[in-house]
Amino acid sequence: MKEEMDKQEEQGQASDETMPNGDGQSLGEREALIQQLKDAESKVIEYKDGWARTQADFQNFRKRVERDNETFKASTKGDILKKVLPVLDDLERALQNRPVDDAWANGIELVARKFQNILDMEGVKRIEAKGVAFDPNFHEAISHEPSAEVESGHVIDVVQNGYVIGERVIRPALVRVAQ
């Protein structure tokens, strides 16, 4: 019996060396598990950072696509309206030379006003040019003339109206400039 107790004590001492925390794991196994946990935590941080970067990249991509789409829409709208503006020019010329109290001319005036309202709803603005300083960003000079009434470098008269959408020039105003 004494031999059995000695054996149990020896086994107990040996198990104390392999199980310092009393939970059935050896010290080496515990350290290996702690290392695995640290590795897993570092991978979690790495994956979380990668995910956050990917989310930020996706947000930036989405904003860039939206901005590009808006630019494309504005460009397309401007290109279409640029093709239609000569019709408004012709209507305005017809109204400048219309006979007084003619029902047909009143109909042309109504069509021109409706057309101008459509342009206004689309955000198209006429470039105000008469009497202002010549600006090559908004005006295209077709002649330089001496003028007593208008200061040098200012617009004497507008030959063809120019238009903008927002800050984009659809068509510059054709103007005569004072020397």
CNS distance restraints for C-alpha pairs under 8 A (distance, minus, plus):
assign (resid   1 and name CA) (resid   5 and name CA) 6.38 0.50 0.50
assign (resid   2 and name CA) (resid   6 and name CA) 6.18 0.50 0.50
assign (resid   3 and name CA) (resid   7 and name CA) 6.16 0.50 0.50
assign (resid   4 and name CA) (resid   8 and name CA) 6.20 0.50 0.50
assign (resid   5 and name CA) (resid   9 and name CA) 6.13 0.50 0.50
assign (resid   6 and name CA) (resid  10 and name CA) 6.14 0.50 0.50
assign (resid   7 and name CA) (resid  11 and name CA) 6.13 0.50 0.50
assign (resid   8 and name CA) (resid  12 and name CA) 5.96 0.50 0.50
assign (resid   9 and name CA) (resid  13 and name CA) 6.12 0.50 0.50
assign (resid  10 and name CA) (resid  14 and name CA) 6.14 0.50 0.50
assign (resid  11 and name CA) (resid  15 and name CA) 5.95 0.50 0.50
assign (resid  12 and name CA) (resid  16 and name CA) 6.03 0.50 0.50
assign (resid  13 and name CA) (resid  17 and name CA) 6.48 0.50 0.50
assign (resid  14 and name CA) (resid  18 and name CA) 6.56 0.50 0.50
assign (resid  15 and name CA) (resid  19 and name CA) 5.71 0.50 0.50
assign (resid  16 and name CA) (resid  20 and name CA) 5.67 0.50 0.50
assign (resid  16 and name CA) (resid  22 and name CA) 7.72 0.50 0.50
assign (resid  17 and name CA) (resid  26 and name CA) 7.87 0.50 0.50
assign (resid  18 and name CA) (resid  25 and name CA) 7.04 0.50 0.50
assign (resid  18 and name CA) (resid  26 and name CA) 4.43 0.50 0.50
assign (resid  18 and name CA) (resid  27 and name CA) 6.13 0.50 0.50
assign (resid  19 and name CA) (resid  23 and name CA) 6.81 0.50 0.50
assign (resid  19 and name CA) (resid  24 and name CA) 5.84 0.50 0.50
assign (resid  19 and name CA) (resid  25 and name CA) 5.45 0.50 0.50
assign (resid  19 and name CA) (resid  26 and name CA) 4.81 0.50 0.50
assign (resid  19 and name CA) (resid  27 and name CA) 6.50 0.50 0.50
assign (resid  20 and name CA) (resid  26 and name CA) 7.14 0.50 0.50
assign (resid  20 and name CA) (resid  27 and name CA) 6.71 0.50 0.50
assign (resid  21 and name CA) (resid  25 and name CA) 7.69 0.50 0.50
assign (resid  25 and name CA) (resid  29 and name CA) 6.12 0.50 0.50
assign (resid  25 and name CA) (resid  30 and name CA) 6.38 0.50 0.50
assign (resid  26 and name CA) (resid  30 and name CA) 6.25 0.50 0.50
assign (resid  27 and name CA) (resid  31 and name CA) 6.24 0.50 0.50
assign (resid  28 and name CA) (resid  32 and name CA) 6.13 0.50 0.50
assign (resid  29 and name CA) (resid  33 and name CA) 6.15 0.50 0.50
assign (resid  30 and name CA) (resid  34 and name CA) 6.15 0.50 0.50
assign (resid  31 and name CA) (resid  35 and name CA) 6.10 0.50 0.50
assign (resid  32 and name CA) (resid  36 and name CA) 6.16 0.50 0.50
assign (resid  33 and name CA) (resid  37 and name CA) 6.10 0.50 0.50
assign (resid  34 and name CA) (resid  38 and name CA) 6.20 0.50 0.50
assign (resid  35 and name CA) (resid  39 and name CA) 6.10 0.50 0.50
assign (resid  36 and name CA) (resid  40 and name CA) 6.03 0.50 0.50
assign (resid  37 and name CA) (resid  41 and name CA) 6.06 0.50 0.50
assign (resid  38 and name CA) (resid  42 and name CA) 6.15 0.50 0.50
assign (resid  39 and name CA) (resid  43 and name CA) 6.19 0.50 0.50
assign (resid  40 and name CA) (resid  44 and name CA) 6.13 0.50 0.50
assign (resid  41 and name CA) (resid  45 and name CA) 6.30 0.50 0.50
assign (resid  42 and name CA) (resid  46 and name CA) 6.12 0.50 0.50
assign (resid  43 and name CA) (resid  47 and name CA) 5.93 0.50 0.50
assign (resid  44 and name CA) (resid  48 and name CA) 5.91 0.50 0.50
assign (resid  45 and name CA) (resid  49 and name CA) 6.09 0.50 0.50
assign (resid  46 and name CA) (resid  50 and name CA) 6.17 0.50 0.50
assign (resid  47 and name CA) (resid  51 and name CA) 5.99 0.50 0.50
assign (resid  48 and name CA) (resid  52 and name CA) 6.13 0.50 0.50
assign (resid  49 and name CA) (resid  53 and name CA) 6.16 0.50 0.50
assign (resid  50 and name CA) (resid  54 and name CA) 6.08 0.50 0.50
assign (resid  51 and name CA) (resid  55 and name CA) 6.10 0.50 0.50
assign (resid  52 and name CA) (resid  56 and name CA) 6.20 0.50 0.50
assign (resid  53 and name CA) (resid  57 and name CA) 6.06 0.50 0.50
assign (resid  54 and name CA) (resid  58 and name CA) 6.05 0.50 0.50
assign (resid  55 and name CA) (resid  59 and name CA) 6.19 0.50 0.50
assign (resid  56 and name CA) (resid  60 and name CA) 6.18 0.50 0.50
assign (resid  57 and name CA) (resid  61 and name CA) 6.05 0.50 0.50
assign (resid  58 and name CA) (resid  62 and name CA) 6.06 0.50 0.50
assign (resid  59 and name CA) (resid  63 and name CA) 6.20 0.50 0.50
assign (resid  60 and name CA) (resid  64 and name CA) 6.08 0.50 0.50
assign (resid  61 and name CA) (resid  65 and name CA) 6.11 0.50 0.50
assign (resid  62 and name CA) (resid  66 and name CA) 6.16 0.50 0.50
assign (resid  63 and name CA) (resid  67 and name CA) 6.09 0.50 0.50
assign (resid  64 and name CA) (resid  68 and name CA) 6.01 0.50 0.50
assign (resid  65 and name CA) (resid  69 and name CA) 6.00 0.50 0.50
assign (resid  66 and name CA) (resid  70 and name CA) 6.20 0.50 0.50
assign (resid  67 and name CA) (resid  71 and name CA) 6.18 0.50 0.50
assign (resid  68 and name CA) (resid  72 and name CA) 6.03 0.50 0.50
assign (resid  69 and name CA) (resid  73 and name CA) 6.06 0.50 0.50
assign (resid  70 and name CA) (resid  74 and name CA) 6.12 0.50 0.50
assign (resid  71 and name CA) (resid  75 and name CA) 6.00 0.50 0.50
assign (resid  72 and name CA) (resid  76 and name CA) 5.99 0.50 0.50
assign (resid  73 and name CA) (resid  77 and name CA) 5.97 0.50 0.50
assign (resid  74 and name CA) (resid  78 and name CA) 6.00 0.50 0.50
assign (resid  74 and name CA) (resid 165 and name CA) 7.76 0.50 0.50
assign (resid  75 and name CA) (resid  79 and name CA) 6.12 0.50 0.50
assign (resid  76 and name CA) (resid  80 and name CA) 6.21 0.50 0.50
assign (resid  77 and name CA) (resid  81 and name CA) 6.09 0.50 0.50
assign (resid  78 and name CA) (resid  82 and name CA) 5.91 0.50 0.50
assign (resid  78 and name CA) (resid 165 and name CA) 7.09 0.50 0.50
assign (resid  78 and name CA) (resid 170 and name CA) 5.77 0.50 0.50
assign (resid  79 and name CA) (resid  83 and name CA) 6.59 0.50 0.50
assign (resid  79 and name CA) (resid 170 and name CA) 7.40 0.50 0.50
assign (resid  80 and name CA) (resid  84 and name CA) 6.63 0.50 0.50
assign (resid  81 and name CA) (resid  85 and name CA) 6.06 0.50 0.50
assign (resid  81 and name CA) (resid 170 and name CA) 7.89 0.50 0.50
assign (resid  82 and name CA) (resid  86 and name CA) 7.80 0.50 0.50
assign (resid  82 and name CA) (resid 170 and name CA) 6.13 0.50 0.50
assign (resid  82 and name CA) (resid 171 and name CA) 6.84 0.50 0.50
assign (resid  84 and name CA) (resid  88 and name CA) 7.21 0.50 0.50
assign (resid  85 and name CA) (resid  89 and name CA) 6.33 0.50 0.50
assign (resid  86 and name CA) (resid  90 and name CA) 6.17 0.50 0.50
assign (resid  87 and name CA) (resid  91 and name CA) 6.27 0.50 0.50
assign (resid  88 and name CA) (resid  92 and name CA) 6.13 0.50 0.50
assign (resid  88 and name CA) (resid 112 and name CA) 6.48 0.50 0.50
assign (resid  88 and name CA) (resid 115 and name CA) 7.14 0.50 0.50
assign (resid  88 and name CA) (resid 116 and name CA) 7.81 0.50 0.50
assign (resid  89 and name CA) (resid  93 and name CA) 6.20 0.50 0.50
assign (resid  89 and name CA) (resid 160 and name CA) 7.46 0.50 0.50
assign (resid  89 and name CA) (resid 161 and name CA) 7.85 0.50 0.50
assign (resid  90 and name CA) (resid  94 and name CA) 6.11 0.50 0.50
assign (resid  91 and name CA) (resid  95 and name CA) 6.22 0.50 0.50
assign (resid  91 and name CA) (resid 108 and name CA) 6.90 0.50 0.50
assign (resid  91 and name CA) (resid 109 and name CA) 7.68 0.50 0.50
assign (resid  91 and name CA) (resid 112 and name CA) 6.05 0.50 0.50
assign (resid  92 and name CA) (resid  96 and name CA) 6.27 0.50 0.50
assign (resid  92 and name CA) (resid 112 and name CA) 7.05 0.50 0.50
assign (resid  93 and name CA) (resid  97 and name CA) 6.67 0.50 0.50
assign (resid  94 and name CA) (resid  98 and name CA) 6.09 0.50 0.50
assign (resid  95 and name CA) (resid 105 and name CA) 7.02 0.50 0.50
assign (resid  95 and name CA) (resid 108 and name CA) 7.29 0.50 0.50
assign (resid  95 and name CA) (resid 109 and name CA) 6.60 0.50 0.50
assign (resid  98 and name CA) (resid 102 and name CA) 7.89 0.50 0.50
assign (resid  98 and name CA) (resid 105 and name CA) 6.15 0.50 0.50
assign (resid  99 and name CA) (resid 105 and name CA) 7.10 0.50 0.50
assign (resid 101 and name CA) (resid 105 and name CA) 7.68 0.50 0.50
assign (resid 101 and name CA) (resid 106 and name CA) 7.62 0.50 0.50
assign (resid 102 and name CA) (resid 106 and name CA) 6.36 0.50 0.50
assign (resid 103 and name CA) (resid 107 and name CA) 6.36 0.50 0.50
assign (resid 104 and name CA) (resid 108 and name CA) 6.48 0.50 0.50
assign (resid 105 and name CA) (resid 109 and name CA) 6.22 0.50 0.50
assign (resid 106 and name CA) (resid 110 and name CA) 6.25 0.50 0.50
assign (resid 107 and name CA) (resid 111 and name CA) 6.32 0.50 0.50
assign (resid 108 and name CA) (resid 112 and name CA) 6.22 0.50 0.50
assign (resid 109 and name CA) (resid 113 and name CA) 6.18 0.50 0.50
assign (resid 110 and name CA) (resid 114 and name CA) 6.21 0.50 0.50
assign (resid 111 and name CA) (resid 115 and name CA) 6.11 0.50 0.50
assign (resid 112 and name CA) (resid 116 and name CA) 6.14 0.50 0.50
assign (resid 113 and name CA) (resid 117 and name CA) 6.12 0.50 0.50
assign (resid 114 and name CA) (resid 118 and name CA) 6.27 0.50 0.50
assign (resid 115 and name CA) (resid 119 and name CA) 6.43 0.50 0.50
assign (resid 116 and name CA) (resid 120 and name CA) 6.21 0.50 0.50
assign (resid 117 and name CA) (resid 121 and name CA) 6.18 0.50 0.50
assign (resid 118 and name CA) (resid 122 and name CA) 6.33 0.50 0.50
assign (resid 119 and name CA) (resid 123 and name CA) 6.43 0.50 0.50
assign (resid 119 and name CA) (resid 124 and name CA) 5.14 0.50 0.50
assign (resid 119 and name CA) (resid 125 and name CA) 7.53 0.50 0.50
assign (resid 120 and name CA) (resid 124 and name CA) 5.33 0.50 0.50
assign (resid 120 and name CA) (resid 125 and name CA) 6.58 0.50 0.50
assign (resid 123 and name CA) (resid 165 and name CA) 5.73 0.50 0.50
assign (resid 123 and name CA) (resid 166 and name CA) 6.90 0.50 0.50
assign (resid 124 and name CA) (resid 163 and name CA) 6.45 0.50 0.50
assign (resid 124 and name CA) (resid 164 and name CA) 5.60 0.50 0.50
assign (resid 124 and name CA) (resid 165 and name CA) 4.70 0.50 0.50
assign (resid 124 and name CA) (resid 166 and name CA) 7.38 0.50 0.50
assign (resid 125 and name CA) (resid 163 and name CA) 5.51 0.50 0.50
assign (resid 125 and name CA) (resid 164 and name CA) 5.33 0.50 0.50
assign (resid 125 and name CA) (resid 165 and name CA) 6.37 0.50 0.50
assign (resid 125 and name CA) (resid 166 and name CA) 7.97 0.50 0.50
assign (resid 126 and name CA) (resid 161 and name CA) 6.78 0.50 0.50
assign (resid 126 and name CA) (resid 162 and name CA) 5.86 0.50 0.50
assign (resid 126 and name CA) (resid 163 and name CA) 4.49 0.50 0.50
assign (resid 126 and name CA) (resid 164 and name CA) 6.51 0.50 0.50
assign (resid 127 and name CA) (resid 138 and name CA) 7.20 0.50 0.50
assign (resid 127 and name CA) (resid 161 and name CA) 6.80 0.50 0.50
assign (resid 127 and name CA) (resid 162 and name CA) 5.17 0.50 0.50
assign (resid 127 and name CA) (resid 163 and name CA) 5.31 0.50 0.50
assign (resid 127 and name CA) (resid 164 and name CA) 6.78 0.50 0.50
assign (resid 127 and name CA) (resid 172 and name CA) 7.81 0.50 0.50
assign (resid 127 and name CA) (resid 173 and name CA) 6.79 0.50 0.50
assign (resid 128 and name CA) (resid 132 and name CA) 7.87 0.50 0.50
assign (resid 129 and name CA) (resid 133 and name CA) 7.93 0.50 0.50
assign (resid 129 and name CA) (resid 134 and name CA) 7.86 0.50 0.50
assign (resid 129 and name CA) (resid 139 and name CA) 7.54 0.50 0.50
assign (resid 129 and name CA) (resid 155 and name CA) 6.41 0.50 0.50
assign (resid 129 and name CA) (resid 157 and name CA) 7.78 0.50 0.50
assign (resid 129 and name CA) (resid 158 and name CA) 6.69 0.50 0.50
assign (resid 129 and name CA) (resid 173 and name CA) 7.24 0.50 0.50
assign (resid 129 and name CA) (resid 175 and name CA) 7.69 0.50 0.50
assign (resid 130 and name CA) (resid 155 and name CA) 5.30 0.50 0.50
assign (resid 130 and name CA) (resid 156 and name CA) 6.07 0.50 0.50
assign (resid 130 and name CA) (resid 157 and name CA) 5.43 0.50 0.50
assign (resid 130 and name CA) (resid 158 and name CA) 6.09 0.50 0.50
assign (resid 131 and name CA) (resid 150 and name CA) 6.99 0.50 0.50
assign (resid 131 and name CA) (resid 154 and name CA) 5.85 0.50 0.50
assign (resid 131 and name CA) (resid 155 and name CA) 5.00 0.50 0.50
assign (resid 131 and name CA) (resid 156 and name CA) 6.02 0.50 0.50
assign (resid 131 and name CA) (resid 157 and name CA) 7.54 0.50 0.50
assign (resid 132 and name CA) (resid 154 and name CA) 5.39 0.50 0.50
assign (resid 132 and name CA) (resid 155 and name CA) 5.72 0.50 0.50
assign (resid 133 and name CA) (resid 153 and name CA) 5.94 0.50 0.50
assign (resid 133 and name CA) (resid 154 and name CA) 4.14 0.50 0.50
assign (resid 133 and name CA) (resid 155 and name CA) 6.21 0.50 0.50
assign (resid 134 and name CA) (resid 139 and name CA) 6.53 0.50 0.50
assign (resid 134 and name CA) (resid 153 and name CA) 5.83 0.50 0.50
assign (resid 134 and name CA) (resid 154 and name CA) 5.17 0.50 0.50
assign (resid 134 and name CA) (resid 155 and name CA) 5.89 0.50 0.50
assign (resid 134 and name CA) (resid 177 and name CA) 7.11 0.50 0.50
assign (resid 135 and name CA) (resid 139 and name CA) 5.60 0.50 0.50
assign (resid 136 and name CA) (resid 140 and name CA) 6.20 0.50 0.50
assign (resid 137 and name CA) (resid 169 and name CA) 7.98 0.50 0.50
assign (resid 137 and name CA) (resid 172 and name CA) 7.55 0.50 0.50
assign (resid 138 and name CA) (resid 162 and name CA) 7.39 0.50 0.50
assign (resid 138 and name CA) (resid 169 and name CA) 6.87 0.50 0.50
assign (resid 138 and name CA) (resid 172 and name CA) 5.00 0.50 0.50
assign (resid 138 and name CA) (resid 173 and name CA) 6.39 0.50 0.50
assign (resid 139 and name CA) (resid 162 and name CA) 7.51 0.50 0.50
assign (resid 139 and name CA) (resid 172 and name CA) 5.01 0.50 0.50
assign (resid 139 and name CA) (resid 173 and name CA) 4.72 0.50 0.50
assign (resid 139 and name CA) (resid 174 and name CA) 6.04 0.50 0.50
assign (resid 139 and name CA) (resid 175 and name CA) 6.54 0.50 0.50
assign (resid 140 and name CA) (resid 172 and name CA) 5.98 0.50 0.50
assign (resid 140 and name CA) (resid 173 and name CA) 5.85 0.50 0.50
assign (resid 140 and name CA) (resid 174 and name CA) 4.85 0.50 0.50
assign (resid 140 and name CA) (resid 175 and name CA) 6.04 0.50 0.50
assign (resid 141 and name CA) (resid 174 and name CA) 5.90 0.50 0.50
assign (resid 141 and name CA) (resid 175 and name CA) 4.99 0.50 0.50
assign (resid 141 and name CA) (resid 176 and name CA) 5.74 0.50 0.50
assign (resid 141 and name CA) (resid 177 and name CA) 6.39 0.50 0.50
assign (resid 142 and name CA) (resid 174 and name CA) 6.38 0.50 0.50
assign (resid 142 and name CA) (resid 175 and name CA) 5.95 0.50 0.50
assign (resid 142 and name CA) (resid 176 and name CA) 5.83 0.50 0.50
assign (resid 142 and name CA) (resid 177 and name CA) 7.91 0.50 0.50
assign (resid 143 and name CA) (resid 175 and name CA) 7.35 0.50 0.50
assign (resid 143 and name CA) (resid 176 and name CA) 5.01 0.50 0.50
assign (resid 143 and name CA) (resid 177 and name CA) 6.18 0.50 0.50
assign (resid 144 and name CA) (resid 176 and name CA) 6.07 0.50 0.50
assign (resid 144 and name CA) (resid 177 and name CA) 4.84 0.50 0.50
assign (resid 144 and name CA) (resid 178 and name CA) 5.61 0.50 0.50
assign (resid 144 and name CA) (resid 179 and name CA) 5.66 0.50 0.50
assign (resid 145 and name CA) (resid 176 and name CA) 7.13 0.50 0.50
assign (resid 145 and name CA) (resid 177 and name CA) 6.19 0.50 0.50
assign (resid 145 and name CA) (resid 178 and name CA) 5.02 0.50 0.50
assign (resid 145 and name CA) (resid 179 and name CA) 5.44 0.50 0.50
assign (resid 146 and name CA) (resid 178 and name CA) 5.43 0.50 0.50
assign (resid 146 and name CA) (resid 179 and name CA) 5.01 0.50 0.50
assign (resid 147 and name CA) (resid 151 and name CA) 7.46 0.50 0.50
assign (resid 147 and name CA) (resid 152 and name CA) 7.75 0.50 0.50
assign (resid 147 and name CA) (resid 156 and name CA) 7.75 0.50 0.50
assign (resid 147 and name CA) (resid 178 and name CA) 5.64 0.50 0.50
assign (resid 147 and name CA) (resid 179 and name CA) 7.00 0.50 0.50
assign (resid 150 and name CA) (resid 154 and name CA) 6.54 0.50 0.50
assign (resid 150 and name CA) (resid 155 and name CA) 7.52 0.50 0.50
assign (resid 150 and name CA) (resid 156 and name CA) 6.27 0.50 0.50
assign (resid 150 and name CA) (resid 178 and name CA) 6.41 0.50 0.50
assign (resid 151 and name CA) (resid 178 and name CA) 6.57 0.50 0.50
assign (resid 151 and name CA) (resid 179 and name CA) 7.93 0.50 0.50
assign (resid 152 and name CA) (resid 177 and name CA) 7.68 0.50 0.50
assign (resid 152 and name CA) (resid 178 and name CA) 4.89 0.50 0.50
assign (resid 152 and name CA) (resid 179 and name CA) 4.82 0.50 0.50
assign (resid 153 and name CA) (resid 177 and name CA) 6.15 0.50 0.50
assign (resid 153 and name CA) (resid 178 and name CA) 5.46 0.50 0.50
assign (resid 153 and name CA) (resid 179 and name CA) 6.05 0.50 0.50
assign (resid 154 and name CA) (resid 177 and name CA) 5.70 0.50 0.50
assign (resid 154 and name CA) (resid 178 and name CA) 5.67 0.50 0.50
assign (resid 155 and name CA) (resid 175 and name CA) 6.36 0.50 0.50
assign (resid 155 and name CA) (resid 176 and name CA) 5.83 0.50 0.50
assign (resid 155 and name CA) (resid 177 and name CA) 4.50 0.50 0.50
assign (resid 155 and name CA) (resid 178 and name CA) 6.22 0.50 0.50
assign (resid 156 and name CA) (resid 175 and name CA) 7.34 0.50 0.50
assign (resid 156 and name CA) (resid 176 and name CA) 5.47 0.50 0.50
assign (resid 156 and name CA) (resid 177 and name CA) 5.38 0.50 0.50
assign (resid 156 and name CA) (resid 178 and name CA) 5.94 0.50 0.50
assign (resid 157 and name CA) (resid 175 and name CA) 5.81 0.50 0.50
assign (resid 157 and name CA) (resid 176 and name CA) 5.38 0.50 0.50
assign (resid 157 and name CA) (resid 177 and name CA) 7.42 0.50 0.50
assign (resid 158 and name CA) (resid 173 and name CA) 6.90 0.50 0.50
assign (resid 158 and name CA) (resid 174 and name CA) 6.05 0.50 0.50
assign (resid 158 and name CA) (resid 175 and name CA) 4.51 0.50 0.50
assign (resid 158 and name CA) (resid 176 and name CA) 6.46 0.50 0.50
assign (resid 159 and name CA) (resid 173 and name CA) 7.56 0.50 0.50
assign (resid 159 and name CA) (resid 174 and name CA) 5.36 0.50 0.50
assign (resid 159 and name CA) (resid 175 and name CA) 5.43 0.50 0.50
assign (resid 159 and name CA) (resid 176 and name CA) 7.23 0.50 0.50
assign (resid 160 and name CA) (resid 173 and name CA) 5.67 0.50 0.50
assign (resid 160 and name CA) (resid 174 and name CA) 4.96 0.50 0.50
assign (resid 160 and name CA) (resid 175 and name CA) 7.07 0.50 0.50
assign (resid 161 and name CA) (resid 172 and name CA) 7.45 0.50 0.50
assign (resid 161 and name CA) (resid 173 and name CA) 4.76 0.50 0.50
assign (resid 161 and name CA) (resid 174 and name CA) 6.61 0.50 0.50
assign (resid 162 and name CA) (resid 169 and name CA) 7.87 0.50 0.50
assign (resid 162 and name CA) (resid 170 and name CA) 7.42 0.50 0.50
assign (resid 162 and name CA) (resid 171 and name CA) 5.03 0.50 0.50
assign (resid 162 and name CA) (resid 172 and name CA) 4.44 0.50 0.50
assign (resid 162 and name CA) (resid 173 and name CA) 3.66 0.50 0.50
assign (resid 162 and name CA) (resid 174 and name CA) 7.06 0.50 0.50
assign (resid 163 and name CA) (resid 169 and name CA) 6.15 0.50 0.50
assign (resid 163 and name CA) (resid 170 and name CA) 5.50 0.50 0.50
assign (resid 163 and name CA) (resid 171 and name CA) 5.36 0.50 0.50
assign (resid 163 and name CA) (resid 172 and name CA) 6.50 0.50 0.50
assign (resid 163 and name CA) (resid 173 and name CA) 7.26 0.50 0.50
assign (resid 164 and name CA) (resid 168 and name CA) 5.46 0.50 0.50
assign (resid 164 and name CA) (resid 169 and name CA) 4.29 0.50 0.50
assign (resid 164 and name CA) (resid 170 and name CA) 5.15 0.50 0.50
assign (resid 164 and name CA) (resid 171 and name CA) 6.99 0.50 0.50
assign (resid 165 and name CA) (resid 169 and name CA) 6.46 0.50 0.50
assign (resid 165 and name CA) (resid 170 and name CA) 6.76 0.50 0.50
